[in-house]
Amino acid sequence: MAKVGNPIVDIETDSSNELESSLINSEVSPPSPSAQVQSINITEPLISGEKTHTLATPAVRRVAREHNIDISNIKGTGKNGRITKENILNYVAAGKEAQPSKEIVEDKLVPLSFIQKSMFKTMSRSLKIPHFGYSDEYILDDIIASRNLINDYITRNNQFSFNKISFMPIFIKSFSVALKKFPILNACVIDDDDANTAKLKFRRSHNIGIAMDTPGGLVVPNIKNVQAKSIFEIASDIRRLQEAREKNAIPPNDFQEGTITLSNIGNIGGTSLSPVIVSSEVCIAAIGKLQKVPRFEDVKDEVTGQLVEKVVGKHVIPVSFSADHRVIDGATVARFSQEWKNLLENPILLSAELR
């Protein structure tokens, strides 16, 4: 018997709010402008063994069946935990069903996930770009000392939304400072089907993409107008993106209008990398693992006062570049790398360049 004033049934219509497309990256590749996202909102499965009553409309259950998904594995974000069509599509986009977590006991064919399909298309377009690579090593002992001083300052002041900064805000800001002298690396190629019609679009804003690992794979949002921001403001932007990633809801605007990418894969490991360029950019850089390694250095002898060559420990990072060889030559990338290296190895010069 229904109580007077209470609804008899709650009807939810089949929403047409679907993911339009997804920006997918290779190991460190930025998003293509032709692959826009509505949202990166990845729904995590429930904890194994958790018992719960699943709320979903017949239309949503039909979508789950079409994708061969066990609806009980999805956490709903609708009213009272109701599972929506968007939850199903985001679960599919995250590739949960296409990435078996258990040991493979027999051969089987698995279709590409939504993200993998987009990656397939984006990287196929990148094949027509002739890549060339360049790599170097930067010594970070002085920038480590500078970062420690910055973090001490942050600890003494409660005005920030973060307790400390990583190296990434410093890398990004110094990258932008060096980029001012090499604006071609922030450009993109327009009408590139023919050399007679191709043009370079030079872009004022430094919208620097950063690779972020999510449950659904690697995504590359970008920080807008880095050239006009302080290291603290960049750190705040990174923190905001990290919080959005934890909620699986990075806004779509953060994936649009990227101009160049700086990826830091060093927190996972690796030294030399071969990052892949997408058609909206002409250059990408990737940072490897920070290591303390032996290096020769002239050191003043405490007794004689003379300079003697000794082996000392230095904190070193490997840096790798890929550039579009149709419009960028190796000398340009090498000079840019030396400029960026000089700023990181001599933080006082970086301070002098800041406005």
Salt bridges, closest charged atoms under 4 A:
ASP10 OD2 - ARG82 NH2 3.30
GLU12 OE1 - ARG82 NE 3.42
ASP14 OD2 - ARG62 NH2 3.31
ASP14 OD1 - LYS85 NZ 3.57
GLU18 OE2 - LYS85 NZ 3.04
GLU44 OE2 - LYS96 NZ 3.65
GLU66 OE2 - ARG62 NE 3.72
ASP136 OD2 - LYS341 NZ 3.69
GLU137 OE1 - ARG295 NH2 2.67
ASP141 OD2 - HIS315 ND1 3.04
ASP191 OD2 - LYS199 NZ 2.77
ASP192 OD1 - LYS128 NZ 3.49
ASP192 OD2 - ARG326 NH1 3.14
ASP193 OD1 - LYS128 NZ 3.74
ASP237 OD2 - LYS229 NZ 2.48
GLU243 OE2 - ARG239 NE 3.18
ASP254 OD2 - ARG240 NH1 2.98
GLU297 OE2 - LYS314 NZ 2.67
ASP324 OD2 - ARG326 NH2 2.69
GLU339 OE2 - LYS181 NZ 3.02
GLU353 OE2 - LYS181 NZ 3.94
